[in-house]
Amino acid sequence: MAEPDGADMQDFDLDVSVNRDWAEFQRRLADYLAAMHDEDLLVLESGFEELDESRGLMPCIQFVVWDGDTVRCEVPSNHYLHPDRMLSNAEQHYLTELGWNRPTRGPDDEADDGSPAFFVDKKQSWSDQLAAMTVAAFRDVWGVTHPAFLSTETSSTDPAAAFDPVAVRPPLVTQLDPAAAVVPRDAEHLHELITLSLVPMLGLLPERDPDGDVPIRVGNTILFIGPLADSVDVQLFAPLIHDISDRTRAAEVTADLNRTWSRIKFVLVDDRLSAFLEVSGNPFVPQHLTDSCKVFSDFLRTVDGDFAARFGGQLFFRRDDDPDENTIIVESRMTAAELPNELLTLFHLDPEGDGGTDAAVVADVCGHDRDLIVSLLNTGTEWVAQLRRDADEFRQHAETAMAETSDSHADGWERVVGDLRDALRTIVLPPPHPASETKPRPEQMGLFNNPEEQTLFDDPSS
């Protein structure tokens, strides 16, 4: 397998694919909530956790329609959650930033107009916001990596009104049986088997680079998958670090890696570190390849500036060109995880940039705090500039697909920055005319018309 030089590379970005699937889930959830009828119920739950449910609930969010067109959305408090999935103080605060009200009582307290869970009541016309809040809670609070890891429960007046977290997509190509063993006829047949095996994992038919390998962007690295030269086996290959300055120290760290990640082979050659994992291709079993990809991807997500610093080297696919201060630049680069929660919330409200978020909603997310909005504007502008620089560098290395992806991300974040500017105007500038309409009464925070009736989290046996 040839070492990559970046030329004519058409790689698949796994993170972009996941973001796209969450955006599709959010759109479909909003449509479903808007179409629910009175007393319809929807429960979304993290469905693949091996925890004793007798000790508490899994992460979940519940929706019920009442009073004709009002949706109550509830997130269980720590009184109900499994001990291993309880919310920290910061996570509880984040839920309130997203829009939920804190519980108004404990499980054994007298009923009131609120709820023993985190709750919010919204008209169905606000379904888009509820869907965005839901995605942010599952992804940012509970770390659910993909909507496929959610299960659903529905109770509807329409028997056909089911909700599947993952949209049903027509098969892109002929599907392989993941457990079936196939003996490749020749090298081209093995290429084809590799490509088809990756379709369920990637959600699309991947393209090959000039060497015939499938490149997949994983975090700060690129994973190359293809037949091993002069054999019928498959090799997963990722160049990690170059310009290593202390080979003695690097050899020690490499030995530690080989012990820690025993399935992956780490090789130090001259001033470069690379990682390999081989999969038998005779016979070829698709599941063996995808399982190996998962193991390799789990490691690759740990490769960052700190990882490079341990070797005294530089990331192979670094995104800044200053060779003298690369380590400092890598560590000082802003990452999505470092963005303020308010910025992430605004992005989740309109992840595909289909339309600007209302200035009043943006102001609410920011607590009508002028100084906070100004700070977010500065951070957002810096983030957009960084994404544009990334796109320019990808183009310099002929990585066209990655440049387009970075530009697309920058476009979406530029819309968030524009929304913040609009919100700042609504706070700083006075309204053109004094309000003449009577101030509307706040919505009743109740699940049913009779506040004495039980909520979704009350024990019906009590």
PyMOL commands that set and color helices and strands:
alter all, ss='L'
color gray80, all
select helices_A, chain A and resi 14-35+53-55+83-85+89-98+124-141+147-149+187-202+247-260+286-300+305-311+326-332+336-338+341-349+359-365+370-396+400-428
alter helices_A, ss='H'
color red, helices_A
select strands_A, chain A and resi 12-13+41-46+60-66+70-75+118-123+150-155+214-218+221-227+234-242+265-269+272-279+314-315
alter strands_A, ss='S'
color yellow, strands_A
deselect
rebuild
show_as cartoon
